[in-house]
Amino acid sequence: MTMRTLAGLAVAVLLALSLAAQQPAKPAVKKPAAGKREPHAPLAAAQQAIEEKQYDTAIALLENFLLENPGHGEALFNLAYAYSLAGRNSEAIDTYREALEVEPKLFPARFNLGMLLAKEKKTGEAAEEFLRAAELEPENYRAHLFAAAALEESGRKDEALACYRRAADLAPADPAPRRALLTLLLEKDDIAGAEELLAELLELEPAAPDLMQLRAELLLRRDRTDEALAAFEDYLKVKPDDADAHLAAGRLYRAQGKPEEALRHFQAADAAGNPAAGQTAEALHERAELLAELNRWAEAVPVYEAAAAREPENAEVRAGLGFAYLEAKQYARAAEELQAALKLNPRRVKTYDHLASALYLGGNLGGTIEVLDRRAALTEETPGTFYLRAISYDKLQQCEPAILFYEKFLAVNQDKQSDAYFQSTGRLRLLKKSCKPRRR
C-alpha cells in the first residue's frame, strides 16, 4: 500500500466513524443579551432530528435558530455537523470555521474541519487543522495520525514522520501509524530505520503476510541471502500462491547452485493461483535453463518453446531451444532454431558450435563445414572444431582436408585417453595410406 492510498483511506474511514459516532460537545456559548432567555427547545429538536437522520429538518431548525442567535457556538457546531451528514461539505467547512471563531479551542470542530478539508482534497489546509487539533489535545492519537497522513499527502514528509512517530508512541498496540511510518522510511531509503520498525510491527502482527514478505525483501536487499531465503520460505507457507515470491526464492537458490530447489519454486510460480508471473518469457526461460542444468531435456523442450513463443526475437531463448532440441535428438528442429538464433545474434560463438553439431548429427556434412567456416571468421578454432571438421571431410571422402584437420586436432588435443584421440590417430594412419597415391 502506498502512502497516498493509506492517507486517503485513513481520512475517509475516520470521517465516517467520527461523524457517525460524534455527539456534539457542549461548547462554551456566546451569552445572550441581558434579559433575553436562552431558547433550548430548537437545539434539542435539532439534536433529535440528527439522531433520526432527518438532516434537512435539523438544518432548518438550526439555521432559523442562528438567525435569532448569531454567533451561538453550539448551534454553529451542530449545523456544521448536520451539513456534513447531508453531504453539504462546503457549507459544513464554512460553518465549522464560524464555530471556531467563536471557540478556537473546540477540539471536535477543529478535528472535523480537518477531515472535511481532507475529503475535499485540500490536504495542506487539513494538515494545519489536524496540527491545531493535536496542540489542543496532545495525547489524542487520532489527531497526530491524521495530521501525519495529511502532511504526507501534501508533500511535507519530514513533518509527517514526526507525527507518525508521535501517533505510534501514543498507541503502542496499533500497527497503523507504524505501517505508515515504515512506508515513508522505505521511500527515504532509510533501510536501517525500516528494519528496526519492521521488527516492532512483526511483534504486533507476527503472521502478517505483507510484513513477512517485506522482511524477506529487506534481507535480500542487504545481501543476507541465507536469511532472506528462510524468510521467503516462511512467507510462502502463509502465501503459497505468490508467484513473484516463488520466483525470487527460486533465483536465490539458483545463485547458490541448488537447481532442484530453484526449480521447485519456479514450478510453484507457474502453478500459483495467479500464474502470470510464472508464465512470463523471463520466468519460462529461467525454468527451462534449470531443467537443462538437470539434463531433463524432455521437460525443457516445451518450456523453451513457450518462452520462444512469447519472445521470438530473443536470441538467447531461441539458442536455448535449439540446444534443447539437439539434446533431445531432434536435429532438424535444432538446426532450424539455431539458424534463427544466429540471425538474431550472429556473434554468439556457442550457437555456431551447437548448430554445427546439429547439422553433422543430422547428416548435413557440407552445412557443418560451412558453419565452422563462419565460426572461424569470428574466433579461434578449438580441438572440437578441428575434430568435427576432420570427421566431416572424412565422411565426404575428402582426404586432404580430413588429414589436415586430424593432424591439427592431434596437435592441440590434450586428452590422449579420449575416444576422439583414438579415432583420429587410427583414421589418420589409414587415410595417409589410402590417400598416399593421390597425395603424390
Residue pairs with C-beta under 8 A, 6 or more apart in sequence:
1 179
1 183
2 183
3 152
3 153
3 180
3 183
3 184
3 187
4 152
4 153
6 149
6 179
6 180
6 183
7 123
7 149
7 150
7 152
7 153
7 180
8 153
10 145
10 146
10 149
10 176
10 180
11 115
11 118
11 119
11 126
11 146
11 149
11 150
12 119
14 115
14 142
14 146
15 115
15 116
15 118
15 119
18 111
18 112
18 115
19 81
19 84
19 85
19 112
19 115
22 81
22 108
22 112
24 47
24 74
24 77
24 78
24 81
24 108
25 77
25 106
25 107
25 108
26 74
27 73
27 74
27 77
27 99
27 102
27 103
27 106
27 109
28 73
28 103
29 72
29 73
29 74
29 102
30 69
30 71
30 72
30 73
30 102
32 38
32 69
39 65
39 68
39 69
42 61
42 62
42 64
42 65
43 62
43 65
43 74
43 75
43 78
45 61
46 57
46 58
46 61
46 62
46 65
46 75
46 78
46 82
47 58
47 78
49 55
49 57
49 58
49 61
49 82
50 58
50 78
50 81
50 82
50 85
53 85
55 82
55 85
55 86
56 86
58 78
58 82
59 79
59 82
59 83
59 86
59 88
62 75
62 78
62 79
62 82
63 79
65 72
65 75
66 72
66 75
66 76
66 79
69 75
71 102
72 102
73 99
73 102
73 103
73 106
76 95
76 96
76 98
76 99
76 102
77 96
77 99
77 106
77 108
77 109
79 95
80 91
80 92
80 93
80 95
80 96
80 98
80 99
80 109
80 112
80 113
81 92
81 112
83 89
83 91
83 92
83 95
84 92
84 112
84 116
89 116
89 119
89 120
90 120
92 116
93 113
93 116
93 117
93 120
96 109
96 112
96 113
96 116
97 113
99 106
99 109
100 106
100 109
100 110
100 113
103 109
105 136
107 133
107 136
107 137
107 140
107 143
110 129
110 132
110 133
110 136
111 129
111 130
111 133
111 142
111 143
113 129
114 126
114 127
114 129
114 130
114 133
114 146
114 147
114 150
115 126
115 146
117 123
117 125
117 126
117 129
118 126
118 146
118 149
118 150
118 153
123 150
123 153
123 154
124 150
124 154
126 146
126 150
126 154
127 147
127 150
127 151
127 153
127 154
127 156
127 159
130 143
130 144
130 146
130 147
130 150
131 147
131 151
131 163
133 140
133 143
133 147
134 140
134 143
134 144
134 147
134 163
134 166
136 143
137 143
139 170
140 170
141 167
141 170
141 171
141 174
141 177
144 163
144 164
144 166
144 167
144 170
144 177
145 163
145 164
145 167
145 171
145 176
145 177
145 180
147 163
148 160
148 161
148 162
148 163
148 164
148 167
148 177
148 180
149 160
149 180
151 157
151 159
151 160
151 163
152 160
152 180
152 184
157 184
157 187
157 188
160 184
161 181
161 184
161 185
164 177
164 178
164 180
164 181
164 184
165 177
165 181
167 176
167 177
168 174
168 177
168 178
168 181
171 177
173 204
175 201
175 204
175 205
175 208
178 197
178 200
178 201
178 204
179 201
181 197
182 194
182 197
182 198
182 201
182 214
185 193
185 194
185 197
186 194
191 218
191 221
191 222
194 218
195 218
198 211
198 214
198 215
198 218
201 208
201 211
202 208
202 211
202 212
202 215
205 211
207 238
209 235
209 238
209 239
212 231
212 234
212 235
212 238
213 235
213 239
213 242
213 245
215 231
215 235
216 228
216 231
216 232
216 234
216 235
216 245
216 248
217 228
217 248
219 227
219 228
219 231
220 228
220 248
220 252
225 252
225 255
225 256
228 252
229 249
229 252
229 253
229 256
232 245
232 248
232 249
232 252
233 249
235 242
235 245
236 242
236 245
236 246
236 249
236 268
239 245
240 268
240 272
241 272
241 273
241 274
242 272
243 268
243 269
243 270
243 272
243 274
243 275
243 276
243 277
243 278
244 269
244 277
246 265
246 266
246 268
246 269
246 272
246 278
247 265
247 266
247 269
247 277
247 278
247 283
247 286
249 265
250 261
250 262
250 263
250 264
250 265
250 266
250 269
250 286
250 290
251 262
251 286
252 262
253 259
253 261
253 262
253 265
254 262
254 286
254 290
259 290
259 293
259 294
260 294
262 290
263 287
263 290
263 291
263 294
266 278
266 283
266 286
266 287
266 290
267 287
268 278
269 275
269 277
269 278
269 283
270 278
270 279
270 283
270 287
271 278
272 278
277 283
278 284
278 287
279 306
279 310
280 310
281 307
281 310
281 311
281 314
281 317
284 303
284 304
284 306
284 307
284 310
285 304
285 307
285 311
285 314
285 316
285 317
285 320
287 303
288 300
288 303
288 304
288 307
288 320
288 321
288 324
289 320
291 297
291 299
291 300
291 303
292 300
292 320
292 323
292 324
292 327
295 327
297 324
297 327
297 328
298 328
300 324
300 327
301 321
301 324
301 325
301 328
301 330
304 317
304 320
304 321
304 324
305 321
307 314
307 317
307 320
307 321
308 314
308 317
308 318
308 321
308 337
311 317
312 318
313 344
314 344
315 341
315 344
315 345
315 348
315 351
316 341
316 345
318 337
318 338
318 340
318 341
318 344
319 337
319 338
319 341
319 345
319 348
319 350
319 351
319 354
321 337
322 333
322 334
322 335
322 336
322 337
322 338
322 340
322 341
322 351
322 354
322 355
322 358
323 334
323 338
323 354
325 331
325 333
325 334
325 337
325 358
326 334
326 338
326 354
326 357
326 358
326 361
329 361
331 358
331 359
331 361
331 362
332 362
334 354
334 355
334 358
334 362
335 355
335 358
335 359
335 362
335 364
335 367
338 351
338 354
338 355
338 358
339 355
341 348
341 351
342 348
342 351
342 352
342 355
345 351
347 378
349 375
349 378
349 379
352 371
352 372
352 374
352 375
352 378
353 375
353 384
353 385
355 371
356 368
356 371
356 372
356 375
356 385
356 388
357 388
359 365
359 367
359 368
359 371
360 368
360 388
360 391
360 392
365 392
365 395
365 396
366 396
368 388
368 392
369 389
369 392
369 393
372 385
372 388
372 389
372 392
375 385
376 385
381 408
382 412
383 409
383 412
383 413
383 414
386 405
386 408
386 409
386 412
387 405
387 409
387 413
387 420
387 424
389 401
389 405
390 401
390 402
390 404
390 405
390 406
390 408
390 409
390 424
390 427
391 402
391 423
391 427
393 399
393 401
393 402
393 405
394 402
394 406
394 427
394 431
399 431
399 434
399 435
399 438
399 439
400 435
400 438
400 439
402 427
402 431
403 428
403 431
403 432
403 435
406 424
406 427
406 428
406 431
407 428
409 420
409 424
410 421
410 424
410 425
410 428
413 420
413 421
413 424
415 421
432 439
